[in-house]
Amino acid sequence: MPRRQPAQTRDLMLRAATDLIRERAQSVGDDVVASALAHVRLTQVAARATEIVRAETGDEKAKAITTGAIYQLWPSQADFQVDLLFHVADVQSVLVPGLPESLRRFREAKAAGVPLERLVLRIMEDVHRHYREDPMYRVELSFLIGAVDARVRAALSHRQEAFYASVDEAYEGLLEVYGRRMRPPFEVRDLSRVIAAQIAGSVVTWYADPALLDDPLGEEDASLMSRAILAIFERFTELADGDDLGGSG
């Protein structure tokens, strides 16, 4: 056979790697669950758990947590990682800055005469900044590649359902404060889902190139992301008397 040229070898290697990536994205199994958590070793977890116990009790001689004790709870590393997936989901499902604080912020903004469109822009910029800076959100995003595995998908669904329940209530509170309602046939869960999807996608885009989301109007407290979400908000909601929101600020 003729000798393979470097360019041909390069092409073959890249094609083979692409095949592996494609297969990886469609695979299921313990290795899928472990992929985003591969750096978490049970020995390290046991050591950190021991540190936490001793710090919280003030007893530097408190009995250490051993890997043997851990394996009594989780027979395998994969069992532990599945449990960890759901724990992370619970942690990340909490609304930031919290439902009571969010509702208070809405009422104060209304009392101060802040237009709804301006408040929506501010809120979305704050939410977007939080997720950009939250290291656990990067971990969550890495779970998505394994979402074909039923256990990973179940953890993501668990997180989303708990999160949406709080977000729905927050948006309902915002609409009530500003005398608005959902525009038929949309429901508040539709608003929660589409805004969450916009934020997740734009965070990933921001990681690659923050300038892509620069505000076309040049305002510091707005961006292409928050203006897109404002447009969605305008389309999905209306004033209680049926009038439109009006021009965005």
Buried (B, 14 or more C-beta within 10 A) or exposed (E): EEEEEEEEEEEEEEEEEEEEEEEBEEBBEBEBBBBBBEEBEBEEBBBEBBEEBBEEEEEEEBEEBBEEEBBEEBEEBBBBBBEBBBEBBEEBBEBEEEBEEBBEBBEEBBEEEBBBBBBBBBBBBBBBEBBBEBEEBBBBBEBBBBBBBEBBBBBBEBBBEBBBBBBBBBBBBBBBBBEBBBBEEBEBBEBBBBBBEBBBEBBEBBEEEEEEBEBEEEEEEBBBBBBBBBEBBBBBBBBEEEEEBEEBB
